Amino acid sequence: MKRRASDLLLAVTALFMLGTAAVLTPAGDAVAFRGKPLGIVCASRALFGVECPFCGMTRSFVSLLNGDVSASFRHHPGGPLLALTLFAVLVYVIAAALRRRPPLTERRAPMIALQAVAAVCVLLGVARLWMWS
């Protein structure tokens, strides 16, 4: 069971991120909970007025899980990719546990794939910022 603890933490984190996005709703340039906008959540944007490469990711997730795919891509093109990856992580962790395969966090290829997805999301965010400026 100790070997699966890191996989369980990864799966819980993915589920939390997807679940949180599912209960929020799009609200213009922000997201809302029960109809109340949450305001700016990016520290870079709030403190310096400059967007970071991940700005728009929350709005992208929320839009995607509320069924607005075009808005999801508009807010951050890496959002749908990351959401798909989080779903894949959940499926992989469950399948590995059921099939008694080595945990995801102990396998090299899946961890490299997760790092590649993170790098692609950062690059897409940088490209988005560069194209908008």
Backbone as JSON Lines, residues from 0, in Angstrom:
{"i":0,"aa":"M","n":[0.82,-1.2,0.0],"ca":[0.0,0.0,0.0],"c":[0.87,1.26,0.0]}
{"i":1,"aa":"K","n":[2.04,1.21,0.68],"ca":[2.9,2.38,0.71],"c":[3.35,2.76,-0.69]}
{"i":2,"aa":"R","n":[3.54,1.77,-1.57],"ca":[3.97,2.05,-2.94],"c":[2.89,2.83,-3.68]}
{"i":3,"aa":"R","n":[1.66,2.66,-3.34],"ca":[0.55,3.32,-4.04],"c":[0.2,4.69,-3.44]}
{"i":4,"aa":"A","n":[0.83,5.07,-2.36],"ca":[0.49,6.33,-1.7],"c":[0.72,7.53,-2.62]}
{"i":5,"aa":"S","n":[1.82,7.55,-3.35],"ca":[2.08,8.68,-4.24],"c":[1.11,8.7,-5.41]}
{"i":6,"aa":"D","n":[0.71,7.52,-5.9],"ca":[-0.31,7.46,-6.95],"c":[-1.64,7.96,-6.42]}
{"i":7,"aa":"L","n":[-1.97,7.57,-5.2],"ca":[-3.22,8.01,-4.59],"c":[-3.23,9.53,-4.44]}
{"i":8,"aa":"L","n":[-2.12,10.1,-4.01],"ca":[-2.02,11.55,-3.88],"c":[-2.17,12.23,-5.24]}
{"i":9,"aa":"L","n":[-1.55,11.68,-6.26],"ca":[-1.66,12.22,-7.61],"c":[-3.11,12.15,-8.11]}
{"i":10,"aa":"A","n":[-3.77,11.03,-7.89],"ca":[-5.16,10.86,-8.31],"c":[-6.09,11.8,-7.56]}
{"i":11,"aa":"V","n":[-5.88,11.95,-6.26],"ca":[-6.72,12.86,-5.46],"c":[-6.53,14.29,-5.93]}
{"i":12,"aa":"T","n":[-5.3,14.67,-6.24],"ca":[-5.03,16.02,-6.74],"c":[-5.72,16.25,-8.07]}
{"i":13,"aa":"A","n":[-5.63,15.28,-8.99],"ca":[-6.29,15.4,-10.29],"c":[-7.8,15.49,-10.11]}
{"i":14,"aa":"L","n":[-8.35,14.65,-9.25],"ca":[-9.79,14.67,-9.0],"c":[-10.22,15.99,-8.38]}
{"i":15,"aa":"F","n":[-9.42,16.52,-7.46],"ca":[-9.73,17.81,-6.83],"c":[-9.74,18.93,-7.87]}
{"i":16,"aa":"M","n":[-8.72,18.95,-8.74],"ca":[-8.65,19.99,-9.77],"c":[-9.85,19.93,-10.71]}
{"i":17,"aa":"L","n":[-10.18,18.74,-11.18],"ca":[-11.31,18.58,-12.08],"c":[-12.64,18.84,-11.37]}
{"i":18,"aa":"G","n":[-12.76,18.37,-10.15],"ca":[-13.99,18.59,-9.39],"c":[-14.23,20.05,-9.06]}
{"i":19,"aa":"T","n":[-13.17,20.75,-8.69],"ca":[-13.3,22.18,-8.41],"c":[-13.72,22.93,-9.65]}
{"i":20,"aa":"A","n":[-13.1,22.61,-10.78],"ca":[-13.48,23.28,-12.03],"c":[-14.92,22.98,-12.41]}
{"i":21,"aa":"A","n":[-15.41,21.8,-12.06],"ca":[-16.78,21.42,-12.41],"c":[-17.82,22.18,-11.6]}
{"i":22,"aa":"V","n":[-17.49,22.6,-10.37],"ca":[-18.48,23.32,-9.56],"c":[-18.42,24.82,-9.76]}
{"i":23,"aa":"L","n":[-17.37,25.3,-10.41],"ca":[-17.29,26.72,-10.73],"c":[-17.99,27.0,-12.05]}
{"i":24,"aa":"T","n":[-18.28,28.27,-12.3],"ca":[-18.9,28.66,-13.57],"c":[-18.11,29.83,-14.17]}
{"i":25,"aa":"P","n":[-18.09,29.94,-15.5],"ca":[-17.42,31.08,-16.13],"c":[-18.13,32.39,-15.74]}
{"i":26,"aa":"A","n":[-17.33,33.43,-15.53],"ca":[-17.89,34.75,-15.18],"c":[-17.04,35.83,-15.84]}
{"i":27,"aa":"G","n":[-17.12,35.93,-17.16],"ca":[-16.33,36.93,-17.88],"c":[-14.84,36.65,-17.78]}
{"i":28,"aa":"D","n":[-14.12,37.57,-17.15],"ca":[-12.67,37.44,-17.01],"c":[-12.28,36.72,-15.72]}
{"i":29,"aa":"A","n":[-13.26,36.11,-15.08],"ca":[-13.01,35.4,-13.82],"c":[-13.86,34.13,-13.81]}
{"i":30,"aa":"V","n":[-13.9,33.5,-12.67],"ca":[-14.78,32.36,-12.47],"c":[-15.64,32.67,-11.24]}
{"i":31,"aa":"A","n":[-16.77,31.97,-11.14],"ca":[-17.68,32.24,-10.04],"c":[-18.04,30.95,-9.32]}
{"i":32,"aa":"F","n":[-18.34,31.09,-8.04],"ca":[-18.84,30.0,-7.23],"c":[-20.19,30.42,-6.7]}
{"i":33,"aa":"R","n":[-21.22,29.66,-7.07],"ca":[-22.6,29.98,-6.69],"c":[-22.99,31.39,-7.11]}
{"i":34,"aa":"G","n":[-22.52,31.78,-8.29],"ca":[-22.89,33.07,-8.86],"c":[-22.06,34.25,-8.38]}
{"i":35,"aa":"K","n":[-21.13,34.03,-7.46],"ca":[-20.29,35.12,-6.95],"c":[-18.91,35.01,-7.56]}
{"i":36,"aa":"P","n":[-18.48,36.03,-8.35],"ca":[-17.14,35.99,-8.97],"c":[-16.04,35.91,-7.9]}
{"i":37,"aa":"L","n":[-15.03,35.09,-8.19],"ca":[-13.93,34.91,-7.25],"c":[-12.83,35.94,-7.41]}
{"i":38,"aa":"G","n":[-12.87,36.71,-8.51],"ca":[-11.85,37.72,-8.73],"c":[-10.6,37.13,-9.34]}
{"i":39,"aa":"I","n":[-9.53,37.9,-9.34],"ca":[-8.26,37.47,-9.93],"c":[-7.58,36.49,-8.99]}
{"i":40,"aa":"V","n":[-7.19,35.34,-9.51],"ca":[-6.53,34.34,-8.68],"c":[-5.04,34.2,-8.98]}
{"i":41,"aa":"C","n":[-4.53,34.86,-10.03],"ca":[-3.13,34.78,-10.38],"c":[-2.35,35.83,-9.6]}
{"i":42,"aa":"A","n":[-1.37,35.39,-8.83],"ca":[-0.57,36.32,-8.02],"c":[0.18,37.32,-8.91]}
{"i":43,"aa":"S","n":[0.74,36.87,-10.01],"ca":[1.46,37.75,-10.93],"c":[0.54,38.84,-11.48]}
{"i":44,"aa":"R","n":[-0.63,38.43,-11.87],"ca":[-1.59,39.38,-12.44],"c":[-2.11,40.35,-11.36]}
{"i":45,"aa":"A","n":[-2.36,39.84,-10.16],"ca":[-2.87,40.67,-9.08],"c":[-1.82,41.66,-8.58]}
{"i":46,"aa":"L","n":[-0.57,41.21,-8.44],"ca":[0.48,42.05,-7.87],"c":[1.12,43.0,-8.89]}
{"i":47,"aa":"F","n":[1.36,42.48,-10.1],"ca":[2.13,43.25,-11.07],"c":[1.34,43.67,-12.31]}
{"i":48,"aa":"G","n":[0.12,43.15,-12.45],"ca":[-0.68,43.45,-13.63],"c":[-0.19,42.77,-14.89]}
{"i":49,"aa":"V","n":[0.64,41.73,-14.72],"ca":[1.21,41.0,-15.85],"c":[0.75,39.56,-15.77]}
{"i":50,"aa":"E","n":[0.25,39.02,-16.88],"ca":[-0.18,37.64,-16.89],"c":[1.02,36.7,-16.92]}
{"i":51,"aa":"C","n":[0.87,35.56,-16.28],"ca":[1.9,34.52,-16.31],"c":[1.53,33.49,-17.38]}
{"i":52,"aa":"P","n":[2.43,32.56,-17.71],"ca":[2.12,31.56,-18.73],"c":[0.93,30.67,-18.39]}
{"i":53,"aa":"F","n":[0.54,30.61,-17.13],"ca":[-0.62,29.8,-16.74],"c":[-1.9,30.61,-16.58]}
{"i":54,"aa":"C","n":[-1.83,31.93,-16.78],"ca":[-3.04,32.73,-16.7],"c":[-4.06,32.22,-17.71]}
{"i":55,"aa":"G","n":[-5.26,32.03,-17.25],"ca":[-6.33,31.53,-18.1],"c":[-6.57,30.04,-17.93]}
{"i":56,"aa":"M","n":[-5.68,29.34,-17.25],"ca":[-5.83,27.89,-17.11],"c":[-7.09,27.54,-16.31]}
{"i":57,"aa":"T","n":[-7.35,28.25,-15.22],"ca":[-8.56,27.97,-14.44],"c":[-9.8,28.26,-15.27]}
{"i":58,"aa":"R","n":[-9.82,29.42,-15.94],"ca":[-10.97,29.74,-16.8],"c":[-11.12,28.72,-17.91]}
{"i":59,"aa":"S","n":[-10.0,28.21,-18.43],"ca":[-10.04,27.19,-19.47],"c":[-10.67,25.9,-18.94]}
{"i":60,"aa":"F","n":[-10.23,25.47,-17.77],"ca":[-10.8,24.26,-17.15],"c":[-12.3,24.43,-16.91]}
{"i":61,"aa":"V","n":[-12.66,25.56,-16.31],"ca":[-14.06,25.81,-15.96],"c":[-14.92,25.83,-17.22]}
{"i":62,"aa":"S","n":[-14.45,26.52,-18.25],"ca":[-15.21,26.58,-19.5],"c":[-15.36,25.19,-20.11]}
{"i":63,"aa":"L","n":[-14.29,24.41,-20.11],"ca":[-14.34,23.06,-20.68],"c":[-15.33,22.18,-19.94]}
{"i":64,"aa":"L","n":[-15.27,22.2,-18.61],"ca":[-16.16,21.35,-17.82],"c":[-17.59,21.88,-17.76]}
{"i":65,"aa":"N","n":[-17.79,23.09,-18.27],"ca":[-19.15,23.62,-18.43],"c":[-19.61,23.5,-19.88]}
{"i":66,"aa":"G","n":[-18.83,22.8,-20.7],"ca":[-19.24,22.48,-22.07],"c":[-18.88,23.49,-23.14]}
{"i":67,"aa":"D","n":[-18.14,24.54,-22.81],"ca":[-17.78,25.54,-23.8],"c":[-16.32,25.33,-24.25]}
{"i":68,"aa":"V","n":[-16.15,24.45,-25.23],"ca":[-14.81,24.06,-25.69],"c":[-14.08,25.23,-26.34]}
{"i":69,"aa":"S","n":[-14.77,26.03,-27.14],"ca":[-14.1,27.15,-27.81],"c":[-13.59,28.17,-26.8]}
{"i":70,"aa":"A","n":[-14.38,28.46,-25.77],"ca":[-13.92,29.39,-24.73],"c":[-12.75,28.8,-23.97]}
{"i":71,"aa":"S","n":[-12.76,27.49,-23.8],"ca":[-11.66,26.82,-23.11],"c":[-10.35,27.06,-23.86]}
{"i":72,"aa":"F","n":[-10.35,26.85,-25.16],"ca":[-9.14,27.08,-25.96],"c":[-8.77,28.56,-25.98]}
{"i":73,"aa":"R","n":[-9.75,29.43,-25.97],"ca":[-9.5,30.88,-26.01],"c":[-8.83,31.36,-24.72]}
{"i":74,"aa":"H","n":[-9.26,30.83,-23.59],"ca":[-8.68,31.25,-22.3],"c":[-7.24,30.76,-22.16]}
{"i":75,"aa":"H","n":[-6.99,29.52,-22.52],"ca":[-5.63,28.97,-22.5],"c":[-5.62,27.7,-23.34]}
{"i":76,"aa":"P","n":[-4.83,27.66,-24.41],"ca":[-4.85,26.5,-25.29],"c":[-4.35,25.21,-24.64]}
{"i":77,"aa":"G","n":[-3.63,25.32,-23.54],"ca":[-3.16,24.12,-22.86],"c":[-4.17,23.54,-21.89]}
{"i":78,"aa":"G","n":[-5.23,24.27,-21.6],"ca":[-6.25,23.81,-20.65],"c":[-6.89,22.49,-21.02]}
{"i":79,"aa":"P","n":[-7.39,22.35,-22.25],"ca":[-7.98,21.06,-22.63],"c":[-6.98,19.91,-22.59]}
{"i":80,"aa":"L","n":[-5.74,20.17,-22.97],"ca":[-4.7,19.14,-22.93],"c":[-4.46,18.7,-21.48]}
{"i":81,"aa":"L","n":[-4.36,19.67,-20.59],"ca":[-4.12,19.33,-19.19],"c":[-5.32,18.62,-18.59]}
{"i":82,"aa":"A","n":[-6.54,19.03,-18.94],"ca":[-7.74,18.36,-18.43],"c":[-7.77,16.9,-18.9]}
{"i":83,"aa":"L","n":[-7.47,16.69,-20.17],"ca":[-7.42,15.33,-20.72],"c":[-6.35,14.5,-19.99]}
{"i":84,"aa":"T","n":[-5.23,15.11,-19.71],"ca":[-4.15,14.43,-18.99],"c":[-4.59,14.05,-17.58]}
{"i":85,"aa":"L","n":[-5.32,14.94,-16.91],"ca":[-5.79,14.63,-15.56],"c":[-6.76,13.46,-15.57]}
{"i":86,"aa":"F","n":[-7.66,13.43,-16.57],"ca":[-8.56,12.28,-16.7],"c":[-7.74,11.0,-16.95]}
{"i":87,"aa":"A","n":[-6.74,11.1,-17.8],"ca":[-5.9,9.94,-18.12],"c":[-5.16,9.45,-16.88]}
{"i":88,"aa":"V","n":[-4.69,10.37,-16.05],"ca":[-4.0,10.0,-14.82],"c":[-4.94,9.2,-13.92]}
{"i":89,"aa":"L","n":[-6.17,9.68,-13.78],"ca":[-7.14,8.95,-12.95],"c":[-7.36,7.53,-13.46]}
{"i":90,"aa":"V","n":[-7.57,7.4,-14.76],"ca":[-7.8,6.08,-15.36],"c":[-6.56,5.2,-15.18]}
{"i":91,"aa":"Y","n":[-5.39,5.75,-15.42],"ca":[-4.15,4.99,-15.32],"c":[-3.92,4.5,-13.89]}
{"i":92,"aa":"V","n":[-4.12,5.37,-12.91],"ca":[-3.88,4.99,-11.51],"c":[-4.85,3.88,-11.1]}
{"i":93,"aa":"I","n":[-6.11,4.0,-11.48],"ca":[-7.1,2.97,-11.14],"c":[-6.75,1.66,-11.83]}
{"i":94,"aa":"A","n":[-6.44,1.73,-13.13],"ca":[-6.1,0.51,-13.88],"c":[-4.84,-0.15,-13.33]}
{"i":95,"aa":"A","n":[-3.85,0.64,-12.98],"ca":[-2.6,0.07,-12.44],"c":[-2.86,-0.62,-11.1]}
{"i":96,"aa":"A","n":[-3.71,-0.03,-10.28],"ca":[-4.02,-0.64,-8.98],"c":[-4.81,-1.94,-9.17]}
{"i":97,"aa":"L","n":[-5.81,-1.91,-10.06],"ca":[-6.63,-3.1,-10.28],"c":[-5.84,-4.24,-10.92]}
{"i":98,"aa":"R","n":[-4.94,-3.89,-11.82],"ca":[-4.15,-4.91,-12.52],"c":[-2.86,-5.27,-11.78]}
{"i":99,"aa":"R","n":[-2.66,-4.61,-10.65],"ca":[-1.47,-4.82,-9.83],"c":[-0.18,-4.56,-10.59]}
{"i":100,"aa":"R","n":[-0.23,-3.5,-11.39],"ca":[0.95,-3.04,-12.13],"c":[1.72,-2.06,-11.25]}
{"i":101,"aa":"P","n":[2.97,-1.77,-11.58],"ca":[3.72,-0.79,-10.79],"c":[3.01,0.57,-10.8]}
{"i":102,"aa":"P","n":[3.09,1.29,-9.7],"ca":[2.46,2.6,-9.63],"c":[2.98,3.55,-10.72]}
{"i":103,"aa":"L","n":[2.15,4.45,-11.12],"ca":[2.49,5.43,-12.16],"c":[3.74,6.21,-11.78]}
{"i":104,"aa":"T","n":[3.83,6.61,-10.53],"ca":[4.95,7.44,-10.09],"c":[6.27,6.69,-10.05]}
{"i":105,"aa":"E","n":[6.23,5.36,-10.17],"ca":[7.46,4.56,-10.21],"c":[7.85,4.17,-11.63]}
{"i":106,"aa":"R","n":[7.05,4.55,-12.61],"ca":[7.33,4.19,-14.0],"c":[7.88,5.41,-14.73]}
{"i":107,"aa":"R","n":[8.93,5.21,-15.46],"ca":[9.64,6.3,-16.12],"c":[8.83,6.95,-17.25]}
{"i":108,"aa":"A","n":[8.28,6.15,-18.14],"ca":[7.59,6.7,-19.32],"c":[6.39,7.58,-18.96]}
{"i":109,"aa":"P","n":[5.51,7.15,-18.05],"ca":[4.39,8.04,-17.7],"c":[4.85,9.34,-17.05]}
{"i":110,"aa":"M","n":[5.88,9.27,-16.24],"ca":[6.36,10.49,-15.58],"c":[6.97,11.45,-16.6]}
{"i":111,"aa":"I","n":[7.68,10.92,-17.59],"ca":[8.22,11.77,-18.66],"c":[7.06,12.38,-19.45]}
{"i":112,"aa":"A","n":[6.02,11.6,-19.7],"ca":[4.85,12.12,-20.42],"c":[4.18,13.25,-19.64]}
{"i":113,"aa":"L","n":[4.05,13.1,-18.33],"ca":[3.45,14.17,-17.51],"c":[4.31,15.43,-17.55]}
{"i":114,"aa":"Q","n":[5.62,15.26,-17.5],"ca":[6.51,16.42,-17.58],"c":[6.41,17.08,-18.95]}
{"i":115,"aa":"A","n":[6.27,16.28,-19.99],"ca":[6.12,16.82,-21.35],"c":[4.83,17.62,-21.48]}
{"i":116,"aa":"V","n":[3.75,17.12,-20.9],"ca":[2.47,17.85,-20.94],"c":[2.62,19.19,-20.22]}
{"i":117,"aa":"A","n":[3.26,19.19,-19.06],"ca":[3.48,20.43,-18.32],"c":[4.31,21.41,-19.15]}
{"i":118,"aa":"A","n":[5.36,20.92,-19.8],"ca":[6.2,21.78,-20.64],"c":[5.42,22.34,-21.82]}
{"i":119,"aa":"V","n":[4.59,21.52,-22.45],"ca":[3.78,21.99,-23.58],"c":[2.8,23.06,-23.11]}
{"i":120,"aa":"C","n":[2.19,22.87,-21.94],"ca":[1.26,23.88,-21.4],"c":[1.97,25.2,-21.15]}
{"i":121,"aa":"V","n":[3.18,25.14,-20.61],"ca":[3.96,26.37,-20.38],"c":[4.29,27.04,-21.72]}
{"i":122,"aa":"L","n":[4.75,26.25,-22.69],"ca":[5.09,26.8,-24.01],"c":[3.87,27.42,-24.69]}
{"i":123,"aa":"L","n":[2.72,26.76,-24.58],"ca":[1.49,27.32,-25.15],"c":[1.11,28.62,-24.45]}
{"i":124,"aa":"G","n":[1.31,28.66,-23.14],"ca":[1.02,29.89,-22.4],"c":[1.96,31.02,-22.79]}
{"i":125,"aa":"V","n":[3.23,30.72,-22.95],"ca":[4.2,31.73,-23.38],"c":[3.86,32.22,-24.79]}
{"i":126,"aa":"A","n":[3.53,31.28,-25.68],"ca":[3.15,31.66,-27.05],"c":[1.91,32.53,-27.05]}
{"i":127,"aa":"R","n":[0.95,32.19,-26.2],"ca":[-0.29,32.98,-26.08],"c":[0.02,34.4,-25.61]}
{"i":128,"aa":"L","n":[0.89,34.53,-24.61],"ca":[1.28,35.86,-24.12],"c":[2.03,36.64,-25.18]}
{"i":129,"aa":"W","n":[2.92,35.97,-25.9],"ca":[3.73,36.62,-26.92],"c":[2.85,37.11,-28.07]}
{"i":130,"aa":"M","n":[1.88,36.3,-28.47],"ca":[1.01,36.66,-29.58],"c":[0.06,37.8,-29.2]}
{"i":131,"aa":"W","n":[-0.31,37.91,-27.92],"ca":[-1.24,38.94,-27.48],"c":[-0.56,40.28,-27.21]}
{"i":132,"aa":"S","n":[0.77,40.25,-27.04],"ca":[1.45,41.51,-26.7],"c":[1.91,42.27,-27.92]}
